[in-house]
């Protein structure tokens, strides 16, 4: 699981970079593009919601299309890293998402 509670170096709660391979986040001061992917505050809030909410409220939030795309990229990449394989169903899902743009 990714430690999303704060910066891996200084503990700052507001994080702006996420490293899916190492499972850590970094704040603006400690992180950079070489250490992880920049993540918008809204998407980080959504990741925290998805991680910590009761499952009955899992999808009880709304986001704009650009933020949904960003969240989709992060979650898809995280699934591929965890499973160590890309399944055809993920490829199919991505092809449908591309057609919806």
GIMO-V155260 format. One record per residue. N is the residue number from 0. RES is the residue in one small letter. PHI is phi as a letter, one per 30 degrees, with the letter a starting at -180 (NA if undefined). OMEGA is omega as a letter, one per 40 degrees, with the letter a starting at -180 (999 if undefined). D_FIRST is the distance of its C-alpha to the first C-alpha in Angstrom with 2 decimals. Layout:
N:RES:PHI:OMEGA:D_FIRST  N:RES:PHI:OMEGA:D_FIRST
This chain:
0:x:NA:i:0.00  1:x:d:i:3.76  2:x:d:a:6.43  3:x:c:a:8.85  4:x:d:i:11.41  5:x:l:a:13.56  6:x:d:a:14.75  7:x:d:a:13.56  8:x:c:a:17.32  9:x:c:i:19.28  10:x:i:i:17.13  11:x:e:a:18.70  12:x:d:a:17.18  13:x:d:a:18.26  14:x:c:a:16.15  15:x:b:i:17.54  16:x:b:i:15.59  17:x:b:i:12.12  18:x:c:a:11.31  19:x:d:a:9.14  20:x:d:a:10.17  21:x:d:i:9.47  22:x:i:a:6.27  23:x:b:i:8.85  24:x:b:i:11.55  25:x:b:i:15.27  26:x:d:a:18.28  27:x:d:a:21.44  28:x:d:a:23.20  29:x:c:a:20.73  30:x:c:i:19.26  31:x:a:a:21.09  32:x:d:i:20.96  33:x:d:a:20.68  34:x:c:a:17.44  35:x:l:a:15.55  36:x:d:i:16.43  37:x:d:a:18.30  38:x:b:a:17.03  39:x:d:a:19.55  40:x:e:a:19.36  41:x:d:i:19.79  42:x:d:i:16.87  43:x:d:i:14.59  44:x:d:i:16.19  45:x:d:i:15.55  46:x:d:i:11.78  47:x:d:i:11.91  48:x:d:a:14.38  49:x:e:a:12.51  50:x:d:a:9.48  51:x:c:a:12.00  52:x:d:i:15.25  53:x:d:a:17.16  54:x:d:i:16.97  55:x:d:i:20.67  56:x:c:a:20.04  57:x:e:a:17.14  58:x:c:a:19.52  59:x:c:i:21.87  60:x:b:i:21.81  61:x:b:i:23.80  62:x:b:i:23.41  63:x:d:a:25.87  64:x:e:a:25.88  65:x:d:i:24.76  66:x:d:i:21.68  67:x:d:i:20.90  68:x:d:i:21.31  69:x:d:i:18.98  70:x:d:i:16.21  71:x:d:i:17.09  72:x:d:a:16.92  73:x:d:a:13.46  74:x:d:i:12.07  75:x:d:i:14.35  76:x:d:i:13.42  77:x:d:i:9.67  78:x:d:i:10.96  79:x:d:i:13.44  80:x:d:a:11.27  81:x:d:a:9.19  82:x:d:a:12.61  83:x:h:a:14.55  84:x:a:i:17.29  85:x:c:a:18.66  86:x:d:a:20.21  87:x:d:i:23.52  88:x:d:i:22.35  89:x:d:i:19.99  90:x:d:i:23.03  91:x:d:i:25.19  92:x:e:i:23.06  93:x:d:i:23.11  94:x:d:i:26.89  95:x:d:i:27.42  96:x:d:i:25.56  97:x:d:i:27.78  98:x:d:a:30.80  99:x:d:a:30.00  100:x:d:999:30.33
